[in-house]
């Protein structure tokens, strides 16, 4: 049986969607009478407009499988800020598949393998960064900054499984050279999406002209993941 803490003192605000509305109302009914009103107020109170990927994932709790929601509720699983990144050699190229089935995890080069998230790692993507670097010594020692015109004037798509996250879109969304209020190469998605575990992620990027010699492209996915405690 759910304890009082899950309804009144838990870390998640959107408990009705986490438990399912029938489960939530049933749990409230099993509380002592003097605690039921407080649990209902907490469950259905306005959560405001919190501009964080964690809050956005809470709003999409109903899209998660029941076993994942139960894992969060029972504290077998937790939400964690996450950055997935991949670095690719683009020298002389006019197009690149950012994620490939041959990708491996290597510190400083990428932390997403085989073009997929790991089992049970549900991820809400809220922002993307696209960065450019010149490989003078090694990829691991490259500084990354704003992309040059041949990349900015290109385009990309992004999908995960059958879910289209970006249709064909200009790379100009990553042009931050006149911005001081956000990180370099940063774009905040207008509509956040959940990427499911074990589905193929595809992000083909096209350039307006061939990239210069010894150049690298870095793509970072920013958001919140479901991970084990």
C-alpha positions in Angstrom: 0.0 0.0 0.0 1.2 3.5 -0.8 2.5 5.4 2.2 1.7 9.0 3.2 5.1 10.1 2.0 4.4 9.1 -1.6 1.3 11.4 -1.7 2.4 14.2 0.7 6.1 14.3 1.0 7.4 12.8 -2.2 9.8 14.6 -4.5 7.5 14.6 -7.5 4.7 17.2 -8.0 2.7 15.4 -10.7 1.7 12.4 -8.5 -1.6 11.8 -10.3 0.1 11.1 -13.6 2.9 9.1 -11.9 0.4 6.8 -10.1 -2.4 7.0 -12.7 -5.5 8.9 -11.8 -7.4 5.9 -10.5 -4.4 4.8 -8.5 -4.0 8.2 -7.0 -7.6 8.6 -6.0 -7.6 5.2 -4.5 -4.5 5.9 -2.5 -6.0 9.2 -1.2 -9.1 7.3 -0.1 -6.9 4.9 1.9 -5.3 7.8 3.8 -6.5 8.9 7.2 -9.5 11.3 6.8 -7.4 14.3 8.1 -4.8 13.8 5.4 -7.0 13.4 2.4 -7.6 17.1 1.6 -3.9 17.9 1.8 -3.1 15.0 -0.6 -5.7 16.2 -3.1 -4.5 19.8 -2.9 -0.9 18.7 -3.5 -1.9 16.4 -6.4 -4.0 18.8 -8.3 -2.3 22.2 -7.4 -1.1 24.3 -10.3 2.5 23.5 -11.0 3.2 26.8 -12.8 5.5 27.2 -15.8 8.8 25.8 -14.7 11.2 26.0 -17.5 13.3 22.9 -16.7 13.6 19.5 -18.5 12.7 17.8 -15.2 9.4 19.7 -14.9 8.7 19.0 -18.6 9.3 15.2 -18.0 7.0 15.3 -15.0 4.3 16.7 -17.3 4.8 13.7 -19.5 4.7 11.1 -16.8 1.6 9.5 -18.3 3.6 8.6 -21.4 6.0 6.4 -19.4 5.4 2.7 -19.0 3.7 1.6 -15.8 6.8 -0.2 -14.5 8.9 2.9 -15.0 6.4 5.1 -13.1 6.2 2.6 -10.3 10.0 2.5 -10.2 10.1 6.3 -9.7 7.3 6.2 -7.1 9.0 3.4 -5.1 12.5 5.1 -5.5 14.0 2.2 -7.5 14.5 4.8 -10.3 15.2 8.5 -10.2 15.3 11.5 -12.5 18.7 13.0 -13.3 20.0 15.8 -15.4 21.7 14.3 -18.5 24.0 15.4 -21.3 24.5 13.0 -24.2 27.2 14.0 -26.6 29.0 12.8 -29.8 32.0 14.1 -31.6 32.5 13.3 -35.3 35.3 14.0 -37.8 33.8 16.1 -40.6 37.0 17.1 -42.5 36.2 17.4 -46.2 32.6 16.2 -45.8 29.4 17.8 -46.8 27.2 15.5 -44.7 27.5 13.5 -41.6 25.3 11.0 -39.7 25.9 12.2 -36.1 24.7 8.9 -34.6 25.9 5.6 -36.0 25.4 2.0 -35.1 29.2 1.6 -34.8 29.5 4.3 -32.1 31.1 3.4 -28.8 31.4 5.2 -25.5 34.8 6.9 -25.1 35.5 9.7 -22.6 35.8 13.0 -24.4 34.5 11.5 -27.7 30.9 10.4 -26.9 28.7 8.8 -24.3 26.0 7.2 -26.4 26.7 3.8 -28.0 25.2 2.0 -30.9 22.8 4.9 -31.8 20.5 4.0 -28.9 19.8 4.8 -25.3 20.4 2.0 -22.9 17.6 -0.2 -21.6 15.1 1.6 -19.3 16.8 4.9 -19.9 13.9 7.1 -20.9 15.1 10.6 -21.8 13.3 13.9 -22.4 15.3 16.1 -24.8 14.8 19.8 -24.0 17.8 21.4 -25.7 20.5 20.8 -28.3 24.0 22.2 -28.8 25.9 22.0 -32.1 29.6 23.0 -31.8 32.6 23.1 -34.1 36.3 22.5 -33.4 39.7 22.3 -35.2 41.7 19.2 -34.3 45.2 20.6 -33.8 46.5 17.9 -31.4 43.8 15.3 -30.8 40.0 15.1 -30.6 40.2 14.8 -26.9 42.1 18.1 -26.6 40.0 20.1 -29.0 38.2 23.3 -28.0 34.7 23.7 -29.4 32.9 26.9 -30.3 30.4 28.4 -32.7 29.9 26.7 -36.1 31.2 28.5 -39.2 29.0 29.6 -42.1 29.4 26.4 -44.1 27.7 24.5 -41.3 25.3 27.2 -40.1 24.0 27.5 -43.6 23.3 23.8 -43.8 20.4 21.7 -42.4 19.5 18.7 -40.3 16.8 16.3 -39.2 16.3 14.3 -36.0 14.2 11.3 -35.3 14.1 8.5 -32.7 12.4 5.3 -33.8 9.2 6.4 -35.5 9.1 9.7 -33.7 10.1 12.8 -35.7 11.7 15.3 -33.3 12.9 17.8 -36.0 11.7 17.9 -39.6 14.2 19.3 -42.1 15.5 22.4 -40.2 18.2 25.0 -40.9 21.3 24.9 -38.8 20.9 28.6 -38.3 19.0 27.8 -35.0 22.5 27.0 -33.6 23.9 30.4 -34.6 24.5 32.2 -31.3 27.2 34.7 -32.3 25.1 37.7 -31.3 23.7 36.1 -28.1 25.2 36.5 -24.6 22.2 35.1 -22.7 22.7 31.4 -23.7 25.6 29.0 -24.2 27.3 28.9 -27.6 25.5 26.8 -30.2 22.5 26.3 -28.0 18.9 25.8 -29.0 15.9 25.2 -26.7 13.2 23.0 -28.2 9.8 24.6 -28.4 8.2 21.2 -27.9 10.1 18.7 -25.8 10.1 15.1 -26.8 10.7 11.8 -25.0 13.3 9.5 -26.6 12.6 5.9 -25.7 15.3 3.4 -24.8 16.6 1.0 -27.5 15.2 2.9 -30.5 17.5 4.0 -33.3 18.4 7.7 -33.2 19.1 9.4 -36.5 20.5 12.9 -37.0 21.8 13.5 -40.5 23.4 16.9 -40.9 24.2 18.5 -44.2 26.6 21.4 -44.8 26.4 24.2 -47.4 30.0 23.4 -48.4 32.7 20.9 -47.5 34.1 21.3 -44.0 37.7 22.4 -43.7 40.6 20.0 -42.9 41.0 18.7 -39.4 37.6 19.8 -38.3 35.1 18.2 -35.8 31.4 18.5 -35.1 30.1 18.1 -31.5 26.4 17.6 -30.8 25.0 17.6 -27.3 21.5 16.5 -26.2 20.5 18.2 -22.9 17.6 17.0 -20.8 16.5 14.6 -18.0 16.8 10.8 -17.9 15.2 8.1 -15.8 18.1 6.1 -14.2 18.5 3.6 -11.3 19.3 4.8 -7.8 
